[in-house]
Amino acid sequence: MPLDPHRLLVLRAVHRTGSVQAAATALHLTASGVSQHLTRLEAEARIPLVDRTERGGGRSVRLTGAGLALAQRADDVAVALAEAQREADRLREGTTGIVRIGGFATALGHLVVPTLQQLAITDAALRVQVIEVNAREGTNLLRAGDLDLLLGERYVQTTGPAPPPYPGLVENELFRESFRIVLPELWPVPGSLEELLAGTWVTSPAGHAPRQMLDRLLTQHGVTPGAQHVCTESQTMLALVAAGLGAAIVPDLTLAYLSTEGVTVYPASVDVGSRILTVTGSRREQSASAPQRFLTALREIIGRTTSSGITG
């Protein structure tokens, strides 16, 4: 007996919410309706999917190993159904086209905004919705079918390999950019990199790429770190540098997008590290007409930006 894809989505909802009642609320069903779907799905699969010895008073639900495997496969079903819906929307709308693109602030501001300005002239029929999200939020939206493309980043200098995209998603490299050491303009140029490293820094929390790059430089040069200010936003980081409170490590894209008044780039050549800007989407979305039209324009903007120097 073939598996009903809609019952697979019910199983997926139970796995995500952790209970029959919560899944029923999310799916706008009754709890008994959800239970019936699970029972019928077990009959179709001919294998137990729910561990009924771990019901937690009838409220929480634990899936068996087979149930977990099918719930994870149901993610692909959800993506396929979302793609089918978007395909129907595209066919209904003709050549108009809608693209929903997510990403982090500097990439959206410095790359997507100029792309939209160009498209307003060259492809006015294409409608683009911009959503600022972090990597985890963006990937979840892609998997749910609520985003078509996601601008992200992978760091070349990290403590481990970058996690691969989820199954069904494709990640393509857009370009690679370098990180720079920036100083307050009022600081005298340090006599050596070791002298600079031993001073005060404005950096990110442990585990973030700029902090990892700073720690690597400190280790390479055998320098004990000085005082450190810690922040998560690049704008805050550059403001602290401009105020003379420390040096920092930032990528070229940040220097191109945010105000750098009162900030100067360390003049000596240092291999700080780099990152790769990427775009992720489903295989179908990255070959579909509207996303491809947007990506073509985006790559033209990136080509102009990188050929003239991203920090120029």
Backbone as a ProteinNet text record, in pm:
[ID]
protein_1_A
[PRIMARY]
MPLDPHRLLVLRAVHRTGSVQAAATALHLTASGVSQHLTRLEAEARIPLVDRTERGGGRSVRLTGAGLALAQRADDVAVALAEAQREADRLREGTTGIVRIGGFATALGHLVVPTLQQLAITDAALRVQVIEVNAREGTNLLRAGDLDLLLGERYVQTTGPAPPPYPGLVENELFRESFRIVLPELWPVPGSLEELLAGTWVTSPAGHAPRQMLDRLLTQHGVTPGAQHVCTESQTMLALVAAGLGAAIVPDLTLAYLSTEGVTVYPASVDVGSRILTVTGSRREQSASAPQRFLTALREIIGRTTSSGITG
[TERTIARY]
85.2	0	89.4	71.6	157.9	133	235.1	222.8	152	59.4	-13.1	76.1	111	201.4	145.4	12.6	-46.1	-32.3	-39.5	-18.6	127.5	218.7	359.3	377.9	305.2	314.5	257.1	154.1	102.2	208.3	275.8	385.1	494.6	527	628.3	588.3	461.3	413.6	421.1	388.5	398.2	543.3	634.5	776.9	825.5	783.5	831	772.6	646	580.8	596.1	617.2	638.7	513.3	395.2	272.5	162.8	64.1	-49.9	-132	-153.9	-237.2	-173.8	-42.6	24.9	22.9	41.8	35.8	-103.8	-205.9	-343.6	-370.3	-319	-337	-268.4	-144.3	-69.4	-135.3	-198.6	-257.3	-406.6	-461.5	-605	-689.3	-647.4	-720.1	-755.6	-834.7	-857.9	-748.7	-729.3	-628.8	-662.8	-791.5	-830.7	-805.3	-821.6	-792	-645.5	-557.6	-413.9	-380.8	-439.1	-413.1	-458.7	-572.2	-620.4	-525.2	-473	-376.8	-251.3	-204.2	-84.9	-110.8	-228.4	-261.9	-270	-331.1	-343.2	-206.7	-119.2	14	94.8	77.6	145.2	97	-34	-87.4	-30.4	-16.1	41	188.2	262.3	405.3	431	330.3	341.6	458.5	472.5	577.9	538	564.9	528.7	607.4	537	598.6	597.1	508	494.8	526.8	614.5	649.2	542.4	448.4	335.2	367.3	489.3	530.4	583.6	600.3	656.1	558.8	434.8	333.8	326.3	390.3	390.4	251.7	168.2	35	-56.9	-24.6	-110.2	-85.3	10.6	32.9	154.2	270.5	389.2	397.8	468.1	480.7	626.8	673.5	807.3	793.4	864.8	859.7	962.1	932.2	1029.2	1137.9	1239.8	1343.5	1286.3	1192.9	1129.1	1045.9	978.6	899	984.7	1102.1	1193.2	1243.6	1276.7	1327.8	1222.3	1096.7	991.1	958.2	965.5	940	1043.1	1167.6	1272	1251.4	1207.6	1176.1	1060	971.1	855.3	896.7	1018	1067.8	1076.5	1122.6	1132.8	994.7	897.6	760.3	707.7	733.1	686.8	749.4	879.2	947.6	888.3	864.6	809.8	671.3	587.2	453.8	460.5	552.9	567.4	615.3	707.1	755.4	644	560.6	448.4	351.5	328.4	240.2	299.1	430.1	492.3	493.3	509.7	504.4	365.9	262.6	126.3	107.5	164.5	156	226.3	344.2	418.1	342.8	283.3	207.2	86	25.6	-91.1	-51.8	67.1	109.5	181.4	214.5	283.1	425.1	467.9	606.9	635.8	535.1	557.6	669.3	648.2	753.1	767.8	780.6	802.4	922	1013	1128.7	1134.6	1145.1	1161.5	1304.5	1380.5	1522.7	1549.6	1620.6	1658.3	1809.2	1854.4	1997.3	2027.9	2156.7	2199.4	2213.4	2215.2	2195.7	2293.9	2424.7	2520.9	2509.9	2483	2467	2342.7	2235.2	2112.5	2134.3	2195.8	2212.4	2310.4	2422.4	2527.3	2513.8	2443.6	2433.3	2290.2	2195.4	2057.6	1992.3	2012.9	1951.1	1995	2125.4	2162.9	2104.4	2089.7	2028.4	1883.7	1811.2	1671.4	1662.4	1757.2	1757.6	1780.4	1868.6	1892.6	1770.9	1709	1593.2	1475.5	1464.6	1356.3	1363.8	1484	1503.4	1501.7	1571	1591.4	1486.8	1418.6	1321.2	1212.8	1136.7	1039	926.7	906.4	800.1	834.3	962.5	1004.8	980.4	906.7	877.6	963.6	1031.2	1123.3	1081.9	1071.5	1046.1	1173.6	1218.7	1342.9	1308.6	1374.5	1350.6	1485.3	1510.1	1636.2	1625.7	1715.5	1712.4	1854.8	1870.7	1999.9	2001.9	2115.9	2133.1	2031.7	2010.7	1918.9	1775.1	1732.4	1597.6	1578.2	1678.9	1668.8	1658.4	1738.4	1734.2	1599.6	1544.5	1412.3	1305.7	1316	1219.5	1233.3	1357.3	1378	1312.7	1335.3	1281.2	1128.6	1071.9	925.7	863.1	947.7	896	857.9	902.4	868.1	976.6	1088.4	1193	1230.3	1272.2	1320.7	1472.8	1539.3	1685.4	1731.7	1850.3	1907.9	2053.6	2087.8	2226.8	2290.5	2400.5	2466.9	2616.8	2687.7	2832.9	2893.9	3010.8	3091.4	3229.9	3286.9	3416.5	3527.6	3632.1	3745.5	3829.8	3850.4	3927.8	3832.2	3804.1	3716.8	3779.1	3717.5	3769.5	3724.4	3636.4	3589.4	3524.8	3489.3	3429	3290.6	3251.8	3119.4	3014	2900.9	2796.9	2740.6	2711.5	2657.5	2513	2460.8	2319.1	2231.9	2108.8	2015	1988.5	1946.9	1910.9	1804.4	1821.7	1725.9	1761.1	1860.6	1903	2040.2	2063.3	2187.9	2253.9	2383.4	2459.2	2560	2554	2647.4	2729.3	2857.7	2947.2	2926	2915.3	2903.1	3039.1	3107.5	3243	3307.6	3438	3515.5	3569.8	3560.1	3611.1	3703.1	3791.7	3890.3	3842.3	3897.8	3879.9	3998.9	3974.2	4078.2	4085.6	4204.7	4221.4	4199	4109	4083.2	4120.5	4167.2	4214.8	4143.9	4144	4098.9	4194.3	4140.2	4224.6	4323.6	4286.2	4372.3	4487.6	4484	4592.7	4717.7	4834.4	4956.3	4967.8	5026.1	5041.5	5135.6	5093	5179.2	5309	5413.4	5542.5	5548.8	5462.4	5461.4	5322.7	5296.5	5168.9	5157.5	5270	5267.4	5225.3	5274.4	5235.8	5086	5034.5	4891.1	4809.7	4852.3	4777.5	4772.3	4877	4882.6	4797.1	4741.6	4660.6	4515.2	4431	4288.2	4213.6	4115.9	4041.7	3891.2	3823.6	3677.6	3648.1	3589	3573.4	3435.7	3413.8	3283.7	3288.8	3174.1	3174.3	3251.6	3292.6	3364.4	3281.8	3349.5	3281.5	3244.9	3242.3	3214.9	3344.1	3328.8	3446.4	3549.5	3512.1	3616.3	3695.7	3628.2	3698	3792.8	3750.2	3836	3959.2	3940.4	4053.2	4151.6	4098.6	4185.9	4262.2	4193.5	4259.6	4368.9	4343.3	4444.1	4568.1	4549	4662.9	4741.3	4669.7	4736.8	4822.9	4768.9	4843.1	4963.9	4943.9	5052.2	5169.7	5140	5245.4	5284.6	5229.1	5268.2	5240.7	5126.1	5092.5	4980.4	4996.4	4889.1	4786.1	4657.7	4557.3	4542.2	4516	4489.5	4341.8	4295.6	4153.8	4070.5	3947.6	3860.2	3718.6	3665.2	3523.3	3454.6	3336.7	3267.7	3131.8	3104	2973.4	2939.8	2812.6	2766.3	2735.3	2714.2	2677.3	2798	2817.5	2929.8	2923.6	2803.6	2788.6	2839.5	2807.8	2856.7	3008.2	3059.2	3203.2	3278.8	3232	3299.2	3284.5	3172.2	3153.4	3253.4	3278.6	3375.7	3518	3546.8	3679	3694.2	3594	3600.1	3616.6	3563.7	3575.8	3711.6	3799.9	3934.8	3945.3	3845.5	3843.3	3908.2	3955.2	4022.7	4027	4104.6	4109.6	4006.9	3977.9	3879.5	3912.3	3849.6	3859.8	3722.7	3713.5	3585.4	3605.5	3500.9	3512.4	3499.5	3546.9	3539.6	3398.1	3301.5	3163.5	3112.2	3151	3111.1	3171.8	3299.2	3364.7	3302	3251.7	3190	3050.9	2981	2840.7	2819.7	2895.1	2873.1	2966.3	2930.7	3013.2	3147.8	3253.7	3388.5	3457.3	3378.9	3437.7	3510.3	3634.4	3715.5	3786.8	3777	3836	3932.2	4044.5	4139.7	4181.8	4215.2	4258.5	4407.1	4444.8	4584.4	4666.5	4768.7	4836.1	4920.8	4965.4	5050.9	4967.3	5025.2	4957.2	4954.5	4833.4	4816.5	4712.9	4744.4	4647.9	4551.1	4448.6	4353.8	4258.7	4210.8	4111.8	4016.2	3924.3	3828.7	3700.1	3598.4	3472.2	3418.6	3330.3	3269.3	3122.3	3077.7	2936.1	2868.9	2757.4	2689.7	2542.2	2480	2334.4	2282.6	2179.9	2123.8	1977.1	1933.9	1794.1	1773.4	1651.9	1627.3	1678.1	1697.9	1743.5	1645.4	1517.3	1417	1418.1	1429.1	1425	1544.1	1662.9	1780.5	1782	1689.4	1678.6	1550.3	1461.9	1336	1361	1265.9	1284.9	1305.7	1212.9	1221.1	1347.3	1380.3	1505.8	1628.1	1626.9	1741.2	1756	1645.9	1652	1712	1671.9	1728.2	1876.6	1914.9	2054.8	2144.2	2093.8	2172.4	2203.3	2102.2	2123.7	2214.6	2198.5	2283	2428.3	2454.8	2593.4	2653.2	2572.8	2623.4	2667	2585.4	2620.7	2746.8	2757.5	2877.2	2999.1	2984.9	3096.7	3146.7	3056.8	3098.4	3164.7	3106.4	3158.1	3298.6	3318.8	3449.1	3554.7	3514.6	3613.1	3665.1	3582.4	3625.7	3683.1	3683.3	3733.1	3618.4	3588.8	3468.3	3468.6	3586	3591.8	3607.7	3604.9	3622	3503.6
-118.6	0	124.4	218.2	336.5	427.9	500.4	594.2	719.9	766.9	890.7	1009.4	1096	1207.8	1304.1	1319.5	1410.6	1355.7	1221.6	1163.4	1173.7	1170.8	1195	1335.6	1432.9	1569.2	1577.9	1495.4	1490	1434.1	1326.4	1269.9	1373.2	1448.6	1554.8	1659	1697	1796.8	1744.4	1615.6	1556.3	1555.9	1520.4	1518.4	1658.6	1759.4	1895.7	1956.5	1929.2	1991.1	1909.4	1775.5	1691.2	1632.9	1667.1	1611.9	1610	1523.2	1514.3	1641.3	1693.9	1813.2	1934.2	1952.9	2066.5	2052.3	1929.1	1907.3	1935.5	1894.2	1920.3	2070.2	2146.8	2292.3	2352.4	2307.4	2360.5	2326.3	2208.5	2161.2	2192.7	2255.3	2287.3	2160.1	2057.5	1932.1	1907.1	1803.3	1760.6	1662.9	1647	1552.2	1409.9	1377.1	1241.9	1222.9	1330.3	1322.9	1295.8	1361.8	1338.2	1193.8	1144	1006.4	906.1	934.7	846	845	961.8	968.4	886.3	896	820.8	670.4	629	486.7	433.8	511.9	468.9	468.2	565.4	568.3	446.9	405.7	284.5	161.6	159.1	46.6	46.6	164.9	174.3	133.5	177.7	147	5.2	-52	-186.1	-194.9	-86.2	-81.6	23.1	0	99.6	229.7	340.1	471.3	550.9	516.6	587.1	491.1	536.4	455.7	481	392.3	412.4	379	335.4	315	444.7	550.1	677.9	790.8	777.9	876.5	994.4	986.2	1100.9	1145.4	1051.2	1089.6	1122.5	1076.9	1100.8	1232	1311.6	1442.6	1443.7	1403.7	1404.5	1275	1280.2	1163.9	1144.7	1022.6	987.6	892.5	922.2	837.4	724.5	615.4	506.8	547.9	464.3	493.4	504.4	416.2	423.3	550.6	587.9	710.7	833.6	837.2	950	956.8	839.9	837.1	888.7	845.7	891.4	1038.9	1084.5	1226.3	1314.1	1268.4	1345.4	1342.6	1229.1	1221.8	1313.8	1334.5	1420.9	1565.2	1604.2	1738	1754.2	1649.1	1655	1663.2	1594.2	1601	1743.8	1807	1944.2	2039.2	2019.5	2104.1	2082	1955.1	1925	1985.8	1977.9	2035.5	2188.1	2248.4	2393.8	2436.8	2359.3	2390.9	2376.4	2273	2254.5	2371.6	2420.3	2534.8	2659.5	2680.1	2797	2785.5	2661.4	2641.6	2676.6	2634.9	2670.6	2822	2886.5	3033	3097.6	3043.8	3101.7	3085.9	2967.1	2943.9	3035.9	3059.8	3147.6	3292.8	3332.6	3472.1	3502.3	3398	3420.7	3466.6	3571.5	3615.6	3711.3	3742.4	3840.4	3792.8	3682.3	3622.6	3688.8	3605.1	3652.2	3576.9	3649.6	3588.5	3639.5	3546.6	3584.4	3550.9	3654.9	3636.4	3676.6	3591	3620.5	3634	3692.1	3705.8	3796.4	3815.9	3901.3	4045.2	4138.2	4280.3	4336.4	4312.3	4376.5	4323.8	4194.8	4139.4	4195.4	4209	4265.8	4412	4488.2	4630.8	4661.4	4587.9	4622.6	4549.5	4436.3	4358.1	4349	4321.3	4302	4434.2	4537.8	4667.3	4718.8	4721.4	4762.5	4671.4	4542.5	4450.9	4489.8	4524.6	4566.3	4695.9	4787	4911.5	4884.6	4787.9	4753.9	4685.2	4592.2	4520.5	4613	4721.2	4816.5	4874.9	4873.2	4926.1	4814.4	4703.8	4599.4	4488	4468.1	4358.5	4399.2	4501.4	4558.1	4461.2	4357.6	4261	4167.9	4157	4067.5	4134.9	4065.9	4118.3	4044.7	4120.1	4061.6	4103.7	4005.9	4032.3	4004.2	4099.7	4087.3	4059.7	3959.1	3921.2	3907.8	3990.5	3981.3	3869.3	3771.5	3655.4	3610.3	3537.3	3472.8	3338.8	3270.2	3147.4	3040.4	3020.7	2915.3	2947.5	3071.2	3110.7	3097.2	3142.7	3138.4	2996.9	2905.4	2766.9	2703.7	2734.2	2681.8	2734.3	2861.9	2919.4	2856.2	2828.1	2758.8	2621	2546.7	2412.5	2414.7	2519.8	2530.1	2584.6	2628.4	2685.7	2830.9	2899.2	3040.3	3134.5	3079.9	3156.7	3082.4	3157.2	3096	3087.2	3192	3197.6	3254.6	3212.3	3260.6	3298.2	3423.7	3467.2	3432.6	3360.9	3321.2	3334.4	3276.4	3288.6	3161.5	3127.7	3020.5	3076.1	3042.1	3096.6	2999.3	3051.8	2968.9	2933.6	3028.6	3003.8	2975.9	2848.7	2809.5	2692	2654.5	2542	2408.8	2409.5	2285.4	2312.7	2206.8	2225.4	2285.8	2361.4	2421.3	2311.9	2325.2	2223.4	2226.5	2110.8	2108.7	2154.9	2198.4	2233.3	2112.1	2137.5	2028.9	1953.3	1826.4	1752.7	1827.9	1828.8	1898.4	2042.6	2096.8	2234.9	2237.2	2340.2	2354	2485.2	2479.5	2599	2630.2	2751.6	2796.5	2914.1	2913	3020.7	3143.6	3259.7	3386.1	3454.1	3476.6	3530.7	3516.1	3533.4	3523.3	3661.4	3695.7	3825.3	3806.4	3902.4	3896.6	3972.7	3934.4	4010.8	4105.6	4218.9	4318.9	4352.7	4397.2	4456.4	4606.1	4659.8	4803.5	4865.1	4990.9	5064.2	5198.5	5259.1	5398.1	5488.8	5584.5	5675.5	5751.3	5777.5	5857.2	5775.8	5645.2	5564.3	5580.6	5585.5	5576.6	5435.2	5423.6	5291	5207.6	5089	5006.6	4969.9	4955.4	4921.1	4780.6	4691.7	4553.1	4495.2	4383.5	4315.8	4264.4	4218.9	4170.5	4280.7	4402.6	4515.5	4542.4	4535	4556.3	4447.1	4321.1	4210	4217.7	4270.7	4278.7	4390.9	4475.7	4588.9	4550.2	4652.4	4632.4	4600.8	4508.9	4465.6	4476.4	4501.2	4491.2	4366.6	4266.4	4139.1	4080.7	3962.7	3896.4	3788.1	3730.8	3624.2	3501.9	3419.4	3295.9	3211.1	3153.5	3070.4	3143.9	3278.5	3356.4	3373.9	3389.5	3390.4	3498	3626.7	3726.3	3690.4	3635.2	3594.2	3479.1	3383.6	3271.3	3318.1	3416	3468.2	3541.7	3620	3690.1	3589.5	3489.2	3387.7	3315.2	3289.4	3222.2	3309.1	3439.8	3530.7	3540.8	3546	3553.4	3429.1	3312.9	3188.1	3182.7	3220.3	3216.1	3304.1	3419.5	3515.2	3509.1	3414	3394.7	3514.9	3581.1	3703.2	3673.8	3725.8	3715.4	3823.7	3788.2	3889.6	3995.7	4117.9	4227.3	4233.2	4350.4	4367.6	4354.5	4304.9	4284.9	4332.4	4411.2	4443.7	4340.5	4295.5	4190.5	4241.6	4227.9	4265.9	4176.9	4173.7	4085.3	4159.7	4290.2	4366.3	4440.7	4432.8	4500.3	4650.8	4706.8	4851.9	4895.9	4817.9	4848.2	4834.6	4731.6	4707.3	4825.5	4872.6	4983.9	5113.5	5131.6	5251.5	5253.8	5138.2	5130.6	5155.6	5103.4	5129.3	5278.6	5339.9	5482.1	5567.6	5519.4	5592.5	5572.9	5495.4	5475.8	5368.4	5278.5	5181.5	5048.6	5031.6	4908.2	4884.1	4782.6	4738.2	4626.8	4593.7	4490.4	4419.7	4303.6	4227.8	4227.5	4278.8	4286.2	4248.5	4199.9	4165.2	4287.9	4272.8	4382.3	4432.4	4341.5	4381	4475.3	4451.2	4539.4	4677.7	4682.6	4811.7	4888.2	4816.1	4881.2	4932.5	4866.4	4897.6	4994.7	4978.4	5059.1	5180	5276.3	5396.1	5361.1	5410	5385.6	5515.9	5618	5743.8	5721.2	5766.4	5747.9	5614.7	5535.1	5400.8	5392.1	5324.4	5303.8	5157.4	5108.7	4970	4960.4	4858.4	4836.5	4823.4	4905.4	4911.5	4790	4714	4598.7	4481.4	4401	4284.1	4172.7	4126.6	4019.5	3921.5	3792.6	3690.9	3667.5	3749.6	3741.2	3623.6	3604.6	3500.4	3551.7	3470.2	3511.8	3433.4	3479.2	3407.3	3400.4	3305.2	3285.9	3322.8	3416.2	3449.4	3348.3	3293	3186.6	3220.7	3150.4	3156.9	3014	2990.5	2856.6	2857.5	2751.6	2732.8	2588.4	2551.8	2415.5	2401.9	2279	2256.2	2316.1	2302.3	2354	2506.2	2568.4	2714.4	2776.2	2712.4	2773.1	2755.3	2673.3	2662.8	2726.2	2769.9	2831.3	2970.5	3018.9	3143.7	3264.5	3287.7	3410	3413.5	3306.6	3309.7	3326.5	3263.6	3277.3	3421.1	3486.1	3626.7	3713.2	3684.4	3760.2	3729.1	3601	3563.2	3621.1	3627.2	3685.9	3832.1	3905.9	4047	4061.6	3974.6	3979	3955.8	3858.8	3829.7	3945.5	4016	4134.3	4241.4	4262.4	4360.5	4317.8	4189.6	4138.9	4155.8	4128.4	4144.8	4287.7	4383.5	4524.4	4561.1	4510.6	4544.2	4489.9	4363.4	4302.2	4352	4385.3	4433.7	4570.8	4649.4	4783.8	4784.6	4667.8	4659.4	4678.7	4575.9	4578.6	4688.9	4729.8	4835.6	4971.3	4979.2	5106.5	5196.7
0	0	0	-95.3	-98.6	20	59.1	170	124	204.4	174.5	210.3	113.1	143.6	246.7	249	346.8	488.8	502	634.9	676.6	578.4	610.4	668.1	614.7	667.8	808.3	838.1	974.7	1069	1025.9	1105.8	1128	1024.7	1035.3	1138.4	1138.6	1234.9	1377.5	1397.4	1531.2	1577.2	1487	1521.6	1558.4	1481.7	1506.3	1632.8	1660.1	1775.8	1903.2	1887.8	2005.1	2066.2	2013.5	2069.6	1965.3	1987.6	1896.5	1902.2	2023.8	2037.9	1968.9	1987.9	1924.8	1773	1723.6	1579.2	1526.3	1602.9	1561.3	1550.7	1646.8	1642.8	1520.5	1492.3	1378.6	1246	1238.6	1113.2	1102	1207.8	1210.2	1200.6	1275.8	1285.5	1431.6	1455.6	1593.1	1633.5	1763.5	1811.7	1767.7	1770.5	1727.5	1578.4	1500.5	1356.9	1331.3	1407.1	1393.2	1429.8	1538.2	1580.9	1474.9	1412.8	1307	1188.4	1150.1	1040.1	1072.3	1196.8	1235.6	1229.3	1277.3	1276.2	1132.7	1043.4	903.8	834.6	871.3	812.1	855.8	981.2	1028.8	951.3	920.7	843.6	702.4	643.8	509.8	509.4	612.3	619.9	670.2	739.3	798.8	896.9	974.4	1076	1179.6	1309.9	1411.8	1391.8	1400.3	1384.9	1514.8	1606.7	1734.3	1847.6	1938.2	2055.9	2161.8	2170.9	2260.5	2405.5	2431.9	2571.8	2631.5	2548.5	2594.9	2562.6	2608.3	2572.8	2668.3	2788.1	2880	2920.5	2964.1	3006.4	2890.1	2772.4	2657.6	2587.7	2634.3	2573	2480.8	2528.7	2444	2364.9	2251.4	2163.3	2127.4	2133.8	2087.3	1970.3	1862.2	1743.3	1754.2	1687.5	1676	1576.6	1563.1	1464.7	1324.5	1290.6	1159.1	1145.9	1256.2	1253	1231	1296.9	1277.7	1134.1	1077.7	940.1	842.4	860.1	769.6	792.6	917.9	945.2	876.6	875	806.5	655.2	601.6	458.7	423.8	519.9	495.7	469.8	515.2	480.8	329.2	261	115	51.2	111.6	60.6	72.5	186.8	207.6	106.6	80.3	-18.2	-156.5	-193.2	-325.6	-343.8	-240.1	-250.3	-260.2	-183.5	-190.7	-328.8	-387.2	-521.3	-624.6	-608.1	-699.9	-690.8	-567.4	-551	-616.9	-598.5	-659.9	-812.2	-862.8	-1007.7	-1061.3	-988.1	-1028.6	-1026.2	-921.8	-914.2	-1032.2	-1067.6	-1179.8	-1311.1	-1330.9	-1453.9	-1461.5	-1346.8	-1343.5	-1368.5	-1319.2	-1330.8	-1461.7	-1539.5	-1666.6	-1644.5	-1714.6	-1710.4	-1594.7	-1513.9	-1406.2	-1314.5	-1246.1	-1163.8	-1028.4	-925.4	-788.9	-732.2	-668.6	-603.2	-460.6	-365.6	-224.5	-184.8	-152.8	-122.2	22.2	95.1	232	243.7	353.8	375.2	491.6	516.9	628	580.3	675	645.5	543.8	561.4	472.4	329.8	315.1	180.4	113.3	190	132.7	94.1	183.8	158	46.5	41.1	-55.1	-187.7	-190	-313.5	-366.9	-278.3	-324.9	-362.1	-282.3	-313.9	-451.6	-485.5	-621.4	-729.5	-697.4	-793.2	-820.2	-714	-730.2	-811.3	-788.8	-864.9	-1014.2	-1043.8	-1183.7	-1244.5	-1169.1	-1220.6	-1247.6	-1171.5	-1195.2	-1335.8	-1392.6	-1527.8	-1631.3	-1601.2	-1702.2	-1699.9	-1586.9	-1576.5	-1477.5	-1512.8	-1420.3	-1386.5	-1469	-1441.7	-1326.1	-1292.9	-1185.6	-1050.9	-965.5	-831.7	-729.5	-645.3	-547.6	-407.7	-318.6	-177.2	-99.4	-18.6	58.2	204.5	262.1	401.8	471	571.5	646	749.5	740.2	829.5	858.4	969	992.9	919.9	925.8	847	885.4	1014.4	1058	1017.3	1042.3	1003.3	852.5	777.2	632	579.2	635.2	589.7	621.6	739.6	775	679.6	642.4	548	409.8	367.8	240.9	243	351	361.3	364.4	424.1	433.3	305.5	211.4	87.6	97.6	204.5	222.9	172.6	125.4	58.3	-69.1	-171.1	-294.3	-295.6	-244.7	-243.7	-110.3	-67.9	57.2	35.6	64.4	61.1	195.2	190.7	313.8	302	398.5	402.6	460	409.5	465.5	491.1	604.9	642.1	608.3	543.3	503.6	625.3	716.3	837.7	952.5	980.2	1090.7	1162.8	1274.9	1352.5	1294.4	1198.9	1139.4	1005.9	932.6	800.2	810.3	706.5	703.9	687.8	758.1	742.1	601.4	543.7	407.6	406.6	291.4	283.6	313.7	351.5	374.9	244.6	252.7	131.4	51.8	-79.8	-164.9	-191.4	-117.3	-137.5	-204.7	-283	-357.8	-318.3	-286	-249.6	-359.5	-412.3	-516	-465.8	-498.5	-457.1	-544	-479.9	-552.3	-565.6	-454.2	-459.3	-322.3	-321.2	-197.3	-161.7	-35.2	10.3	130.6	149	257.1	379.7	493.7	616.8	632.4	699.3	722.9	871.2	912.3	1045.7	1032.4	1113.1	1110.2	1244.1	1237.5	1355.9	1364.9	1482.4	1492.2	1412.8	1340.9	1262.1	1349	1473.1	1561.7	1620.5	1607.3	1660.8	1572.8	1633.6	1552.1	1496.2	1379.2	1319.3	1406.2	1451.7	1536.8	1465.6	1542.8	1484.5	1430.8	1480.4	1434.9	1457.9	1390.9	1410.4	1553.4	1610.5	1749	1844.9	1821.2	1906.5	1894.9	1772.8	1752	1820.4	1804.8	1862.6	2015	2076.2	2222.4	2278	2191.1	2235.9	2260.8	2263.9	2290.9	2161	2170.8	2052.4	2073.9	1965.2	1960.9	1878.7	1939.5	1869.8	1893	1840.3	1849.4	1957	1993.1	2093.9	2046.4	2141.4	2109.2	2013.7	1914.9	1816.9	1690.1	1694.5	1574.4	1494.1	1363.2	1274.8	1309.9	1330.6	1363.2	1488.3	1589.6	1711.6	1682.2	1601.3	1566.5	1489.7	1401.5	1325.2	1415.1	1510.1	1604.7	1690.7	1741.4	1824.7	1746.5	1619.3	1536.8	1521	1496.8	1483.1	1613.4	1726.1	1856.4	1878.9	1843.8	1861.2	1768.2	1641.7	1543.6	1584.9	1644.9	1679.2	1826.2	1900.9	2039.5	2127.3	2104.4	2178.5	2277.1	2398.1	2497.8	2469.2	2458	2422.4	2529.3	2484.3	2577.3	2609.3	2651	2683	2555.7	2570.5	2455.1	2484.3	2390.7	2391.2	2301.9	2340.6	2266.1	2218.8	2089.7	2036.2	1917.7	1881.5	1774.8	1645.5	1650.8	1531.6	1475.2	1343.3	1279.1	1297.5	1296.7	1312.8	1449.5	1552.4	1686.7	1691.9	1628.4	1626.9	1565.4	1448.5	1382.3	1462.1	1529.2	1611.6	1727	1787.4	1896.8	1845.6	1725.6	1667	1638.9	1578.7	1546.3	1671	1783.6	1909.7	1975.3	1911.7	1964.8	2070.2	2078.4	2187.6	2153.7	2031.6	1997.8	1848.3	1808.9	1669.5	1650.8	1525.2	1497.6	1367	1346.8	1222.1	1156.6	1034.6	964	817.2	750.7	608.5	519	395.6	298.6	278.1	273.3	247	354.5	478	587.4	570.1	531.4	510.4	394.6	295.3	180.4	213.3	305.8	330.5	446	555.3	675	678.7	759.6	773.9	836.6	773.6	826	865.3	894	939.5	1070.9	1079.2	1199	1204.6	1095	1091	974	994.7	886.3	881.6	763.7	748.1	781.6	859.1	894.2	765.6	747.4	617.2	582.4	680.5	651.2	600.6	513.2	457.9	562.1	596.3	694.4	641.5	646	605.6	721.1	726.2	837.1	818.4	697.4	668.9	562.7	521.6	419.7	435.8	364.1	363.3	221.1	198.4	67.5	78.4	-4.7	-11.1	-102.5	-56.9	-129.2	-148.3	-241.5	-256.7	-254.6	-174.7	-157.6	-197.7	-262.8	-299.4	-338.2	-369.2	-415.9	-558.4	-601.6	-739.2	-839.6	-811.3	-903.1	-904.2	-785	-778.8	-850	-838.2	-899.8	-1051.1	-1104.9	-1250.2	-1302.4	-1213	-1254.5	-1310.6	-1386.7	-1460.8	-1370.7	-1277.2	-1196.8	-1109.8	-1032.6	-957	-1045.7	-1163	-1253.3	-1303.1	-1330.3	-1373.3	-1262.6	-1138.2	-1026.3	-1009.9	-1016.3	-997.5	-1106.4	-1227.4	-1335.8	-1306.1	-1261.8	-1227.9	-1106.4	-1006.8	-886.7	-922.9	-1008.1	-1046.3	-1126.6	-1203.4	-1274.6	-1175.2	-1071.5	-968.3	-895.8	-861.2	-792.5	-880.9	-1012.3	-1104.2	-1108.3	-1109.4	-1109	-977.4	-868.4	-735.6	-716.2	-750.9	-726.8	-825.4	-948.5	-1046.1	-1009.1	-939.8	-900	-759.4	-692.2	-555.1	-460.4	-379.8	-299.7	-194.6	-152.1	-52.4	-115.8	-247.1	-313.9	-304.4
[MASK]
++++++++++++++++++++++++++++++++++++++++++++++++++++++++++++++++++++++++++++++++++++++++++++++++++++++++++++++++++++++++++++++++++++++++++++++++++++++++++++++++++++++++++++++++++++++++++++++++++++++++++++++++++++++++++++++++++++++++++++++++++++++++++++++++++++++++++++++++++++++++++++++++++++++++++++++++++++++++

